[in-house]
Amino acid sequence: MREIVFDTETTGLSPSNGDRLVEIGCIELVNKVETGATYHAYFHPDRDMPMEAERVHGLSITFLSDKPRFHETVEDLLAFLGDSPLIAHNASFDFGFLNAEMTRCERPIVSLDRMIDTLAIARTRHPGAKHSLDALCTRYGIDRSHRVKHGALLDAQLLAQLYVELTGGRQIGLGLADSAATSAVPTIVAGSDAAPIARAVRAPRPHAANSVEIERHKAFVATLMNPVWASIGPAVDVPGGQA
């Protein structure tokens, strides 16, 4: 299964008030494993950069002045996204800005049916806790020491690790052996080129008591003084020697 984890940086909090997308970073996952494929781009916002936003991500209008407009690279972005599910933290924010840019360049918006919100997942798993990306990385032991400022690609990389932890962690592929398994079961480590390891399947041990054990048990019971069941009534023999 292919999924895309992404993050955005913007000039502010509201695309309806004229704020624009200035950076996007995307990480490709296949079966919850990073493939190494990424997409990253900066965009000229065609407006000023508020100081409050620049303090968050460090992107000045001077730095962005020679970067392409969103509509100039949108085809590359869409080709990378494909039709895969899109994962973001507080995803409605990122989808809002992405779709505002799509609308500006007269492209179809990205369906919200593709949205997976790790913030919503975290709130369900850890009610009452802090749910910021920093707080969740600390909870799951994800190294964020290199995150001095927000950055779309860096945050997407951290979020990819967090998403795997939130949805099963390192044992996400763990499954039970098929009860109809034959004499050997191949075991393959995800991401490894090693040949499958054949593990012998042992036949189940018989656990029912044999006739000798049943007679020994009866002899032992006969030695008990005033057993509790004696006041209830005689023991009833059932198949297999169980009473």
C-alpha positions as CSV (number, residue, x, y, z in Angstrom):
1,M,0.0,0.0,0.0
2,R,1.4,3.4,-1.0
3,E,0.8,6.4,1.2
4,I,2.2,9.9,1.2
5,V,3.1,11.8,4.4
6,F,3.3,15.5,3.8
7,D,3.7,18.9,5.6
8,T,3.4,22.5,4.5
9,E,4.7,25.9,5.5
10,T,2.7,29.0,4.9
11,T,2.6,32.8,5.3
12,G,-0.1,32.5,8.0
13,L,-3.1,30.6,9.2
14,S,-5.9,31.4,6.8
15,P,-5.9,30.8,3.0
16,S,-9.3,32.6,2.9
17,N,-7.6,35.8,4.2
18,G,-4.9,35.7,1.6
19,D,-2.2,33.5,3.2
20,R,-0.3,31.4,0.8
21,L,1.6,28.1,0.7
22,V,5.4,28.6,0.6
23,E,6.8,25.1,1.1
24,I,5.7,21.5,0.8
25,G,7.5,18.3,1.7
26,C,6.3,14.8,0.9
27,I,7.6,11.3,2.0
28,E,6.6,8.1,0.2
29,L,5.6,5.1,2.3
30,V,4.9,1.6,0.9
31,N,3.5,-0.8,3.5
32,K,4.4,1.7,6.2
33,V,8.1,1.7,5.2
34,E,9.9,4.7,3.8
35,T,11.1,4.1,0.3
36,G,13.5,7.0,0.1
37,A,11.3,8.8,-2.5
38,T,10.5,12.4,-1.6
39,Y,9.1,15.6,-3.1
40,H,10.1,19.0,-1.8
41,A,9.5,22.5,-3.2
42,Y,9.5,26.1,-2.2
43,F,7.0,28.6,-3.7
44,H,7.0,32.3,-4.2
45,P,3.8,33.5,-2.4
46,D,3.3,36.8,-4.4
47,R,2.9,38.6,-1.1
48,D,4.9,39.7,1.9
49,M,6.0,37.3,4.7
50,P,4.7,38.3,8.1
51,M,7.3,38.3,10.8
52,E,5.3,35.9,12.9
53,A,5.4,33.3,10.2
54,E,9.0,33.8,9.4
55,R,9.9,33.2,13.1
56,V,8.3,29.8,12.8
57,H,9.8,28.5,9.6
58,G,12.7,30.9,8.9
59,L,11.6,31.5,5.2
60,S,12.0,35.2,4.3
61,I,10.5,36.8,1.2
62,T,14.1,37.4,0.1
63,F,14.8,33.7,0.1
64,L,11.6,32.9,-1.7
65,S,12.0,35.7,-4.3
66,D,13.6,33.4,-7.0
67,K,11.4,30.4,-6.3
68,P,8.7,29.3,-8.7
69,R,5.0,30.0,-8.3
70,F,2.8,27.0,-7.2
71,H,1.1,26.8,-10.6
72,E,4.5,26.4,-12.3
73,T,5.3,23.1,-10.5
74,V,1.9,21.7,-9.7
75,E,2.1,19.0,-12.3
76,D,5.3,17.6,-10.6
77,L,3.5,17.6,-7.3
78,L,0.4,15.9,-8.6
79,A,2.5,13.2,-10.3
80,F,4.2,12.4,-7.0
81,L,1.0,12.4,-5.0
82,G,-0.8,10.2,-7.5
83,D,-4.0,8.8,-6.0
84,S,-2.4,7.7,-2.7
85,P,-3.9,8.5,0.8
86,L,-2.3,11.7,2.2
87,I,-1.2,11.8,5.8
88,A,-0.7,15.1,7.7
89,H,-0.7,16.4,11.3
90,N,-3.8,18.6,11.7
91,A,-4.5,17.6,8.2
92,S,-7.4,20.0,7.6
93,F,-4.9,22.9,7.8
94,D,-2.6,21.4,5.2
95,F,-5.5,20.3,2.9
96,G,-7.0,23.8,3.2
97,F,-3.9,25.5,1.9
98,L,-3.2,22.8,-0.7
99,N,-6.7,23.0,-2.1
100,A,-6.7,26.8,-2.0
101,E,-3.6,26.7,-4.3
102,M,-5.3,24.1,-6.5
103,T,-8.3,26.4,-6.9
104,R,-6.1,29.4,-7.8
105,C,-4.5,27.5,-10.7
106,E,-7.9,26.1,-11.7
107,R,-7.0,22.5,-10.9
108,P,-9.4,20.0,-9.2
109,I,-9.1,20.0,-5.4
110,V,-7.7,17.1,-3.6
111,S,-10.5,15.0,-2.2
112,L,-10.8,15.0,1.6
113,D,-11.6,11.2,1.3
114,R,-7.8,10.8,0.9
115,M,-7.1,12.6,4.2
116,I,-5.5,10.8,7.2
117,D,-5.1,13.0,10.2
118,T,-2.4,11.9,12.7
119,L,-3.6,14.5,15.2
120,A,-7.0,12.8,15.3
121,I,-5.4,9.4,15.7
122,A,-3.2,10.8,18.5
123,R,-6.2,12.3,20.3
124,T,-7.9,8.9,20.2
125,R,-4.9,7.0,21.5
126,H,-3.8,9.5,24.1
127,P,-6.8,11.5,25.3
128,G,-5.8,14.5,27.5
129,A,-2.2,14.4,26.5
130,K,-0.2,16.9,24.4
131,H,-0.6,16.2,20.7
132,S,1.9,18.6,19.1
133,L,4.4,17.0,16.8
134,D,7.2,17.7,19.3
135,A,5.3,16.2,22.2
136,L,4.4,13.1,20.3
137,C,7.9,12.6,19.0
138,T,9.1,12.8,22.7
139,R,6.4,10.2,23.7
140,Y,7.5,7.7,21.1
141,G,11.3,8.3,21.3
142,I,11.7,9.9,17.9
143,D,14.8,12.0,17.6
144,R,13.9,15.6,16.8
145,S,17.1,17.2,18.0
146,H,17.8,18.6,14.5
147,R,14.5,20.4,14.4
148,V,15.4,24.0,15.2
149,K,12.7,25.6,13.1
150,H,9.7,24.1,11.3
151,G,10.5,22.8,7.8
152,A,8.1,20.9,5.5
153,L,10.4,18.1,4.5
154,L,11.9,17.6,8.0
155,D,8.5,17.7,9.6
156,A,7.2,15.2,7.1
157,Q,10.1,12.8,7.9
158,L,9.4,13.1,11.6
159,L,5.7,12.6,11.0
160,A,6.3,9.5,8.9
161,Q,8.0,7.9,11.8
162,L,5.2,9.0,14.2
163,Y,2.5,7.7,11.8
164,V,4.1,4.2,11.9
165,E,4.2,4.3,15.7
166,L,0.6,5.5,16.0
167,T,-0.6,2.7,13.7
168,G,1.3,-0.3,15.1
169,G,4.9,0.6,15.4
170,R,7.7,-1.8,14.6
171,Q,5.4,-4.8,14.9
172,I,2.9,-3.5,12.3
173,G,3.4,-6.6,10.1
174,L,3.0,-9.1,12.9
175,G,0.5,-11.8,12.1
176,L,-0.6,-15.2,13.2
177,A,0.4,-18.4,11.4
178,D,-2.2,-20.0,9.3
179,S,-3.8,-22.9,11.1
180,A,-3.6,-24.9,7.8
181,A,0.2,-24.4,7.6
182,T,2.1,-27.4,6.2
183,S,5.5,-28.7,7.3
184,A,7.3,-25.5,6.8
185,V,6.5,-21.8,7.1
186,P,8.6,-19.2,5.2
187,T,9.7,-16.2,7.3
188,I,10.8,-13.1,5.4
189,V,12.1,-9.9,7.2
190,A,10.5,-6.8,5.7
191,G,13.0,-4.8,3.6
192,S,15.5,-7.7,3.5
193,D,16.9,-9.4,0.4
194,A,17.7,-12.6,2.4
195,A,16.2,-15.9,1.3
196,P,13.2,-17.1,3.3
197,I,14.0,-19.1,6.4
198,A,12.1,-22.5,6.7
199,R,10.7,-23.1,10.1
200,A,9.5,-26.6,11.0
201,V,6.0,-26.7,12.3
202,R,5.7,-29.1,15.3
203,A,2.6,-31.3,15.6
204,P,0.5,-30.4,18.7
205,R,1.3,-32.6,21.8
206,P,-1.6,-34.8,23.1
207,H,-2.9,-33.3,26.4
208,A,-5.6,-35.8,27.4
209,A,-4.7,-38.2,30.3
210,N,-4.0,-41.8,29.3
211,S,-5.6,-44.8,31.0
212,V,-2.7,-45.3,33.5
213,E,-2.8,-41.7,34.5
214,I,-6.6,-41.9,35.1
215,E,-6.3,-44.9,37.4
216,R,-3.5,-43.2,39.3
217,H,-5.7,-40.2,39.8
218,K,-8.6,-42.3,41.0
219,A,-6.3,-44.0,43.6
220,F,-5.0,-40.6,44.8
221,V,-8.6,-39.2,45.2
222,A,-9.5,-42.3,47.2
223,T,-6.9,-41.3,49.9
224,L,-8.4,-37.8,50.5
225,M,-10.1,-37.2,53.8
226,N,-13.6,-35.7,53.6
227,P,-13.4,-34.2,50.1
228,V,-15.7,-31.2,49.4
229,W,-17.6,-33.0,46.7
230,A,-18.5,-35.9,49.0
231,S,-21.2,-33.8,50.6
232,I,-22.6,-32.9,47.2
233,G,-23.0,-36.3,45.7
234,P,-21.1,-39.1,43.9
235,A,-18.7,-38.1,41.1
236,V,-20.0,-38.6,37.6
237,D,-17.7,-40.2,35.1
238,V,-17.5,-38.4,31.8
239,P,-15.7,-39.4,28.6
240,G,-12.0,-38.9,28.8
241,G,-11.8,-39.5,32.6
242,Q,-12.9,-35.9,33.5
243,A,-15.2,-35.7,36.6
